[in-house]
Amino acid sequence: MIRLFKLIATLEGISAIILFFIAMPLKYIWDNPEMIRPVGMAHGVLFTIYIIYATYLKFKLNWDWKMYIIICLASIPPLGTFYIEWKYFRTAKA
């Protein structure tokens, strides 16, 4: 369960970085909006899966509310999921 969550967190973080630092500059600086739709859609789907799976794990693994809220809020900044993965799950077994 944790291994899958770590994978989802990593993919969500990568999609955010691609969206914010590649697709959006292409659109707003170089007037090339082609990457916004597929990257934005992928990021949106991964973000939703991340939140749903975090909610599932909150109840399955009996996380306290503080940890759950921190994990969910970490999905907002582009590098937040990488930090959460390192802080909370680096020693977690698959």
Secondary structure, DSSP 8 states (H G I E B T S, - for coil): -HHHHHHHHHHHHHHHHHIIIIIHHHHHTT--GGGHHHHHHHHHHHHHHHHHHHHHHHHHTT--HHHHHHHHHTTSSTTHHHHHHHHHHTT---
